[in-house]
């Protein structure tokens, strides 16, 4: 989860706070807020590029939990991995890559993918390294969880699938990965949907102490810094993940079946190693791989993101996250921020699939 403080849910209301950023200005020069009171369901319309607001169209509602699985999970060698991924939609459609977070999996998008596929998108939903059926091709490869390594995996996947450019959308680790791609490989990123906004960090930034209340939000990061924490996560992976789900989405009443469908992905033999290394690396307690040093140096300055972007936040996100005002100036291209109402937590695409899919469609039209 991002280093900031701050059963399926039927949404009563969606409020989209649209904050337009002038792409010709270097900083955040002000914001225009427009509150939209509308039913979430049946709002999957086409984008209006001049305003970024969706034009409603009468479409069947997709409630969270309408789907429980993907038709098939495919495998492909990409870079250092044999990547497991779900695919939906026409093979010649514009590509959308959906990226999950920790400790979640591809089922965060099980309702989003059909919505996008029905609009003609080619939807790719990969298991990140250390999740599901994704495996390292060599036992000798470092089990590296640093963000640039995860982002490089996705570029390698695009190359393997002959995808030149895609719209990226994600949350938690997935949003961070998408942000990194937008900075380091902007030519591969047509547009970006990022839950909780700008999540690019560095070891230097991670070394800065936060106020006590903020540090408290990161209890698991300090837990993972210890041998006991690694052993505890190894022993109680599913219990640990369920606790994080409940803390991060306190109003999401997911059932056991929903959780277990995703928890199976955490049984990946490299999951604990990747998770622990990721959080230790962020604190400067573990080294990465030298081949990523140049990329990390580029990210250390917290560079701006210039591709068209919609950032999102659930109104009940219990995970550490920054306020939108803290990162708005980091997006120098066409930009909006949307706050999704109705008790929506950290796992926004699974809790509010209609709103998430609409954001993907809208950013594609910017």
N, C-alpha and C positions, 0 to 999 in steps of 0.2 A: 504494500500500500504506500501511497505517496507520503513524503515526510513533511507533514504540515499538521497543525492543529485546526484546528478550526476555531396464509397459504396463497397461493397466488393472490396478489392484491388487485382488486378492481378499483381503478382510479376514479375518484369523484370529480377531479378537476385537473386540468393542465394549465399551468401558467408559464408562458414563455417570455422571459425577460430578454428582449433583443437589444443587444448593445452593439451598435454599428461602429466600426473603426475605419476611418478614412485611410485607404491604402497609400495615399500620397503624403501622409504625415508620418513622422518617425516615431512619435510617441502617442500615448493615449490622451487625446485632447478633449475628452468629454464623452458622455454617453447619452443615448436616447432610449428611454425605456418605454416599451409598449406592452401592456398586460393584455393577454388574450384569454378570455374566459370561454372555454369551449370543451365539449365532450371529447375525451381522448379517442374514443373508438369511432371508426369510420372517417378518420382524418388523414388518410394516407394519400395525399394529393401530389400534384407536380409542383416544382419549385418556381418561384418568381424571382429571377436573379436580381432585379432592381431593388427589391426590398428584403429578400431572403426569407420572407414569410410564406408559409405553405398555403396553397389554394385548396380549400376543402373539395373533396370529391366523394360521392356516396359509395363507400366500399364496405364490405362486411367487416365487422369488428373482429379483432384478434385479441383475445384475452390472454393474460399471462397463464402459461400452463396448457395452452391449447394443443401443443405438440410435446411429445416426450422423448423423441429420438430422431436421429438423422437416418436416412435410408441406408447409407453405407459410409464407412470410413475407409478411405484409400491410403495407400502408402507410396512415397516417392523418395528417392535418394536426392538430397539437396545439401550441398556443402558437407559438413561433418555429421549430418543426421540422416536417418531414415524417418521422414516426417509423416505422421498420421494426420489426415485432414478430411473434413467433410466438404462436399461440394454440392451446390444447388444452382439451378438456373441454366440458361443456354450457354454452351461452350464459347459462343462468339459474342456474348454480351459484354458490356463494360464491367471490368473486374472490381469487386469489393472484397477486401480482406478484413475479417473480423477477428480481433485479438482479445483473448480472455485474460483474466487476472489471477492473482493468488488469494486464497486457495480454491480456485474455481476451475472450470474447464469449458470445453466447447458448448456444453449445454446452456451456458449463459445466453447463447444466440439461437436456441432451438426454435423459438417463435419468430425471431427477427429474420432468419435466413429465408423462410418461405415467403414472407412479405416482399423481400427484395427480389427473390427469384421470380415472383409473379409480375414484377415490373420490368423484367428482362435483364436483370443483372446476373452476372456470373459470380456467385458468392463462394468464397473460399474461407473455411474456418479451421485453422490449424491448431493442433496441440503444440504448445510451446515446449522447448526442451525441458525434460523432467516431468512431463505430463502424458497421460494416456498411452497411446501406442507409438509415440515418438521415441526413437532410440538413437544412441550414438553408434556410428558405424565402427568405431574402434574403441577398445578398452583403454587405449593409451591416451585418448583425448581428455584433456582436463575438464572436469565437471564444473564449468565456469558459469556463474549466474550473473555476471556483470551485464548491465543494460545494453552496451554496444554489441556484445556477443549475441544476445537475444535478437536484436535488430538485424544483425548480419545474417542470422538464420532465415529471417523472413525475406530478405533480398535474395538469398540463395534459393529459397522456395519459389519466388517469382521467376527466377531464371530457369529453374527446372520445369516450371509449368508454362514457360514462354509467355509470361505476362510482363509487358513492358512498363505499364503504369496501372495504378489502382487507386481507388479511394480507400482510405484506412479508417477504421472505427474501432475503438476499444475502451476499456476501463482498467484501472489499477495497473498491474504490470503491462497489460495490453495497451493502455493509453500512453504510458511512458515509452513503450516500444514504438508506437506510431509517431509520437512526438520526435523521437530520435531519428526515425526515418525521414520525417519531414524536414529536418535540419541537415542531415548528412547526405541524403539522396533525394533532394526536392524534385528532381526530374522524374522520379519513380512514383511520386505522390501527387495525385490529381486533386485530392481534397482530404480533409481530416475532420473526424468527429472524435473529440477527446473528453471523456468524463473526468471531471475535476481539473481540467485545463492543462496548464503548462507544468509538466512533471519531470523535466530534465534536471538532473542534479550532477554532483561530482563528489569525489572523496573529500575535497577541500570544504565544500558546502556541508557535507555530512558530518564534519568534525566540529562544526559550530554548535555550542550548547543552546538548547531552547529553554524557555521558561518551564518551571516544574510541571505545570498542568499539561503542557505540550509533550514533555518527555514522558509523562505518565501514559499518554495515548499510545506510546511506542513501546510498551512493556515487552512485547514479544521480540522486538528487535534486540533488546538487551538480553533476553532469555536465550536467543539464538547465538549470542556472543560467547556463551559458555559451553563446555563439554556436556554439562548436565542438560542444557537446553537442546542440544542436538540429539542426545539420547532420548530425551522426553518426547521430542517431536517424532522420532523414529518409532517409539513405542505407542504413542497415542495420536497418530496422524489424523485419524478421522474425528476423534473427540476434539482435537485442537482446531481442526477446520470448522467444525460445527459451531464452536464457541466464537470463532472469528465471524462466521456468517451472521450469528445472532447479534453480535456487537456492532457489526458494520451496517446491518439492516434491521434495526430494532422493531420496525413495524411490519416487516415482511413475514407472513405466517406460512413459511414453506413447510411441506410435510416431509416425512422421512424418506419417501420414495424419491422426491425431488432431490434431496440432499445426496442420497446414496448413488444416484445416477452419476453425479459429478465426483463424489468421493472416490469412486473406483479409479479415476484417473490419477489420484494421488498415490496409488500403489505402484506407480512406475518406479523401477529400481534406482533411478537417479534423482527422484523427486526431493528427498531430504537433503542430499548433497547440494543440489542446485539452489534450493531455498535458503539453506544456511549460508552458502557462499555469497548469495546475492546480498543478504542483509549484513554480513560481515564486511563485504567489499564496500558497501555504502559508508560504513563507519571507519574505513581505513584499516580494518583488522585483518584483511586478507588481500593478497595481490591478485591481479587478473593475468591476462596473457599479453605479452609484449606487442603482439601484432595489432592490438587495439589501442596502443598508447597514443598514436597520432589522432585517432578519432576522439578519444577521451579528452585530449587537449583542446580540440575544437569545441567540445561540449562544455568544458570547464568555465567558459566565459558566459554561459547561459545565453546563447545566440537566439535571436528572434526567429519566429516561424512565419514564413511569407506566403505559404499556400492557403487557399480558402479554408476557413475553419469554423466549425460550430463547436463550442464547448458546452457541456451539460453538467447539471448537478441535481441530484434528488433532494427534496426538501427534508428528508429524514436520514441523510447519510451519517452513520455513526462512526465511520472511519476517519482518520486524520486527513484533512484536506484543506487547501487554501481557499479563501474567499475569492470570488471572481475578480474583484477589484484589484487583487494582488498581482494578477497575471495578465490582465487585459492588454497592457502595453506590449506584451511579448508577441502579440499576433499583429503583424503589420500589413497583412493582406485583407481581403474581404473577411469579415468576422461577425459572429453573433454569439451571445451567451443565452442559454435557456435553462431556467429552473423548472423542474418537473414536480408538480404538486401531487398530493395524495398519499403521503407516507412512503415515498420512494426512497430506498436506501442506496447502498454502495453498488450493488449488482444491478445497475440501472437497466441494461438491456433485457435481463430476464424478468425484472419487476415491471418494466414499462416498455414492452417491445414495440408497441405502435409508435410511441414518441421517438424511440431510438431509430427505428427504421425511417421515420419521416425526416429526421435530421440527416441521415445518410443521403436520402433523395434530394433534400434541399441543398446540401453542400455541393452535390454534383451539379446543381443548376446555378451555382454562384458564378 
